[in-house]
Amino acid sequence: MPQNKSRPTGRKVMLMATCLSDVFFADMAKATVEVLEAVGCEVIFPEAQTCCGQPAFNSGDFPAAEKVARYTAEVFAGDLPVIVPSGSCAAMHFHGTDLLFEDKTDTEKVENLAGRTWELFDFLVNGLGVKQWSGTLNKKIALHHSCHTRGSDTGAAMETLLSSIEGVELVEVGTPEQCCGFGGTFSVTFPHLSGEIGQVKLDSVLAQSPDLLVSADMSCLMHMGGLAEKQDKEIETRHAVQVLRDVGLNQ
């Protein structure tokens, strides 16, 4: 399947909000819409959307994952860019489905969706050419690059926009390639191991005494934030798009 994203020809987009946003982080989806509209996009939200299929895929239930992926391709049919405020879910579209359907036929719609899917920050910086963000935020930010965004353009795009905000200091986190330990259904199947992996990452973050822990994946932030809360360790977590919204649109 193709993994080269088609270039946007206009500013009308479709938004896939993700399951975590739907259940736990509605403000992240709201911030995504506000930021996209602020840069001139018209945002369409297909109400029939459900899941990208990644939980079933990661659990090895490929028939269920295929069913969900085909349904999602129907819901997001067309030629508009599909914007996903999650490196994890975006990667499922343009990488996970490549593995899921490698021996399948009749995958035109799934392939089409894979070629139109953009992680949000990749889209802002590399799709639309937005390289500066106005506003002031006098905070130290520890930036977590989730596993699914590594090898993509998302990390550099986040750094570009966050570092352009006046007053922001991006701090280097030790073991930058360390996983947060969440891993979706991995955290359910192996909770103790998941917690131990997450603790290594959390300790590296807290060692820098940041004001904010920021990422392009709410799942990672939920996991590390939960570990910190259980230990009465204070760390404020924000999705990177919430930072853009709060400093650029709410001041």
C-alpha positions as CSV (number, residue, x, y, z in Angstrom):
1,M,0.0,0.0,0.0
2,P,1.2,3.6,-0.6
3,Q,2.5,5.5,2.3
4,N,3.3,8.7,0.5
5,K,0.7,11.2,1.5
6,S,-1.2,13.1,-1.2
7,R,-0.6,16.8,-1.0
8,P,-3.6,18.9,0.1
9,T,-5.0,20.9,-2.8
10,G,-7.3,23.0,-0.6
11,R,-8.2,23.7,3.0
12,K,-11.2,21.4,3.4
13,V,-10.4,18.4,5.6
14,M,-12.1,15.6,7.5
15,L,-11.3,15.0,11.1
16,M,-10.9,11.6,12.8
17,A,-11.1,12.5,16.5
18,T,-10.0,9.0,17.8
19,C,-11.6,6.8,20.5
20,L,-9.6,8.3,23.4
21,S,-10.7,11.7,22.5
22,D,-14.3,10.6,22.2
23,V,-14.3,8.9,25.6
24,F,-11.7,10.9,27.7
25,F,-10.3,13.9,26.0
26,A,-13.1,15.8,24.2
27,D,-11.2,19.1,24.7
28,M,-8.3,17.8,22.5
29,A,-10.7,17.3,19.6
30,K,-12.2,20.7,20.2
31,A,-8.7,22.2,20.2
32,T,-7.9,20.4,17.0
33,V,-11.0,21.9,15.2
34,E,-10.2,25.4,16.6
35,V,-6.6,25.3,15.4
36,L,-7.5,23.9,12.0
37,E,-10.1,26.6,11.6
38,A,-7.6,29.3,12.8
39,V,-5.3,28.4,9.8
40,G,-8.2,28.6,7.4
41,C,-9.4,25.0,7.2
42,E,-13.0,23.9,6.9
43,V,-13.4,20.9,9.1
44,I,-15.8,18.1,8.3
45,F,-16.6,15.6,11.1
46,P,-18.1,12.3,9.8
47,E,-20.5,11.4,12.6
48,A,-20.5,7.7,11.7
49,Q,-16.8,7.3,12.6
50,T,-15.7,4.8,15.2
51,C,-12.2,3.3,15.5
52,C,-9.1,3.0,13.3
53,G,-8.9,-0.7,14.2
54,Q,-5.6,-0.6,16.0
55,P,-6.7,-2.2,19.3
56,A,-7.8,-5.4,17.5
57,F,-4.7,-5.2,15.2
58,N,-2.3,-5.0,18.2
59,S,-4.1,-7.8,19.9
60,G,-3.7,-10.1,16.9
61,D,-7.4,-10.2,16.0
62,F,-6.8,-9.5,12.4
63,P,-10.4,-10.3,11.1
64,A,-11.9,-7.8,13.5
65,A,-9.2,-5.2,12.7
66,E,-9.9,-5.7,8.9
67,K,-13.6,-5.2,9.5
68,V,-13.1,-2.0,11.4
69,A,-10.5,-0.7,8.9
70,R,-12.8,-1.3,5.9
71,Y,-15.7,0.4,7.7
72,T,-13.5,3.4,8.5
73,A,-12.4,3.6,4.9
74,E,-16.1,3.8,3.9
75,V,-16.8,6.5,6.4
76,F,-13.9,8.6,5.3
77,A,-14.3,7.9,1.6
78,G,-13.5,10.7,-0.9
79,D,-10.4,12.7,-1.7
80,L,-10.1,15.1,1.2
81,P,-7.2,14.9,3.6
82,V,-8.0,13.0,6.8
83,I,-6.5,14.7,9.8
84,V,-5.8,12.6,13.0
85,P,-4.6,14.3,16.2
86,S,-2.9,11.1,17.2
87,G,0.4,9.7,15.9
88,S,-0.7,6.3,16.9
89,C,-4.1,6.2,15.0
90,A,-2.6,8.0,12.0
91,A,0.2,5.3,11.8
92,M,-2.5,2.6,11.9
93,H,-4.0,4.1,8.7
94,F,-0.8,4.5,6.7
95,H,1.4,1.7,8.2
96,G,-0.7,-0.8,10.2
97,T,-3.2,-1.3,7.4
98,D,-0.3,-1.9,5.0
99,L,0.6,-5.0,7.1
100,L,-3.0,-6.0,7.7
101,F,-4.0,-6.1,4.1
102,E,-0.7,-7.1,2.5
103,D,-2.2,-10.4,1.2
104,K,-5.7,-9.1,0.6
105,T,-7.5,-8.0,-2.6
106,D,-10.2,-5.3,-3.0
107,T,-8.3,-2.8,-0.8
108,E,-8.7,0.3,-3.0
109,K,-10.6,2.3,-0.4
110,V,-8.3,1.3,2.4
111,E,-5.3,2.3,0.3
112,N,-6.9,5.5,-0.6
113,L,-7.5,6.4,3.0
114,A,-3.9,5.5,3.8
115,G,-2.6,7.9,1.2
116,R,-4.8,10.8,2.5
117,T,-4.2,10.4,6.2
118,W,-2.1,13.1,8.0
119,E,-1.1,13.3,11.6
120,L,-2.2,16.8,12.7
121,F,1.2,18.5,13.3
122,D,2.7,16.9,10.1
123,F,-0.3,18.4,8.2
124,L,0.1,21.9,9.8
125,V,3.8,22.2,9.1
126,N,4.4,20.0,6.0
127,G,1.0,20.0,4.4
128,L,0.0,23.7,4.9
129,G,3.4,25.2,5.5
130,V,2.6,26.7,8.9
131,K,6.0,27.2,10.6
132,Q,5.3,29.9,13.2
133,W,2.7,30.2,16.0
134,S,1.8,33.4,17.7
135,G,1.4,33.9,21.4
136,T,3.5,33.7,24.6
137,L,4.0,30.8,27.0
138,N,6.7,31.1,29.6
139,K,6.9,27.4,30.3
140,K,9.5,24.6,30.2
141,I,8.1,21.8,28.0
142,A,9.2,18.2,28.0
143,L,8.3,16.8,24.6
144,H,7.5,13.1,24.4
145,H,7.9,11.5,21.0
146,S,5.6,8.5,21.0
147,C,6.7,5.3,19.4
148,H,4.3,5.6,16.5
149,T,5.6,9.1,15.6
150,R,9.2,8.1,15.3
151,G,10.4,7.8,11.8
152,S,7.7,10.2,10.7
153,D,7.7,14.0,10.3
154,T,5.5,14.6,13.4
155,G,8.2,15.1,16.0
156,A,10.1,17.7,14.0
157,A,6.8,19.4,13.2
158,M,5.9,19.6,16.8
159,E,9.3,21.0,17.7
160,T,9.0,23.6,14.9
161,L,5.7,25.0,16.1
162,L,6.2,24.8,19.9
163,S,9.7,26.3,19.7
164,S,8.3,29.2,17.7
165,I,6.1,30.3,20.6
166,E,7.6,33.1,22.6
167,G,8.8,32.1,26.0
168,V,8.7,28.3,25.4
169,E,11.8,26.3,26.4
170,L,11.9,22.8,25.1
171,V,13.9,20.7,27.5
172,E,15.9,17.5,26.6
173,V,14.5,14.4,28.2
174,G,16.8,11.5,28.9
175,T,16.2,8.2,27.1
176,P,14.3,10.0,24.4
177,E,13.6,6.7,22.5
178,Q,12.1,5.1,25.7
179,C,8.5,4.0,25.2
180,C,6.0,5.3,27.7
181,G,4.9,1.7,28.3
182,F,1.2,2.1,27.3
183,G,1.2,0.3,24.1
184,G,-2.6,0.2,23.9
185,T,-3.9,-3.2,24.8
186,F,-0.4,-4.1,26.0
187,S,-1.0,-2.1,29.1
188,V,-4.1,-4.3,29.8
189,T,-2.4,-7.6,29.0
190,F,0.8,-6.8,30.8
191,P,-0.1,-4.1,33.4
192,H,2.9,-4.6,35.6
193,L,5.5,-4.5,32.8
194,S,3.7,-1.6,31.3
195,G,4.0,0.3,34.5
196,E,7.6,-0.5,34.9
197,I,8.4,0.7,31.4
198,G,6.4,3.9,32.0
199,Q,8.2,4.6,35.3
200,V,11.5,4.7,33.5
201,K,10.1,7.3,31.1
202,L,8.4,9.3,33.8
203,D,11.5,9.5,35.9
204,S,13.4,10.9,32.9
205,V,10.7,13.5,32.4
206,L,10.5,14.5,36.0
207,A,14.3,14.9,36.3
208,Q,14.0,17.9,34.0
209,S,11.4,19.6,36.3
210,P,9.2,20.7,33.3
211,D,6.1,22.8,33.6
212,L,4.3,20.7,31.0
213,L,4.6,17.2,29.5
214,V,3.5,17.5,25.9
215,S,3.0,14.9,23.2
216,A,1.0,14.2,20.0
217,D,-0.6,11.1,21.6
218,M,-3.0,11.4,24.5
219,S,-2.6,7.7,25.2
220,C,1.0,8.2,26.3
221,L,0.1,11.3,28.3
222,M,-2.8,9.4,30.0
223,H,-0.4,6.6,31.0
224,M,2.4,8.7,32.4
225,G,0.0,11.1,34.0
226,G,-1.7,8.2,35.7
227,L,1.5,6.9,37.0
228,A,2.5,10.3,38.4
229,E,-0.9,10.8,40.0
230,K,-0.7,7.5,41.9
231,Q,2.7,8.6,43.3
232,D,1.5,12.1,44.2
233,K,4.0,13.5,41.7
234,E,2.7,16.7,40.0
235,I,3.1,16.9,36.2
236,E,0.6,18.7,33.9
237,T,0.0,16.9,30.6
238,R,-1.2,18.6,27.5
239,H,-1.6,17.5,23.9
240,A,0.5,19.7,21.7
241,V,-2.6,21.1,19.9
242,Q,-4.1,22.2,23.2
243,V,-0.9,24.3,23.7
244,L,-1.3,25.9,20.3
245,R,-5.0,26.6,21.0
246,D,-4.4,28.1,24.5
247,V,-1.5,30.4,23.6
248,G,-2.6,31.4,20.1
249,L,-6.4,31.7,20.4
250,N,-7.2,32.2,24.0
251,Q,-5.0,35.1,24.9
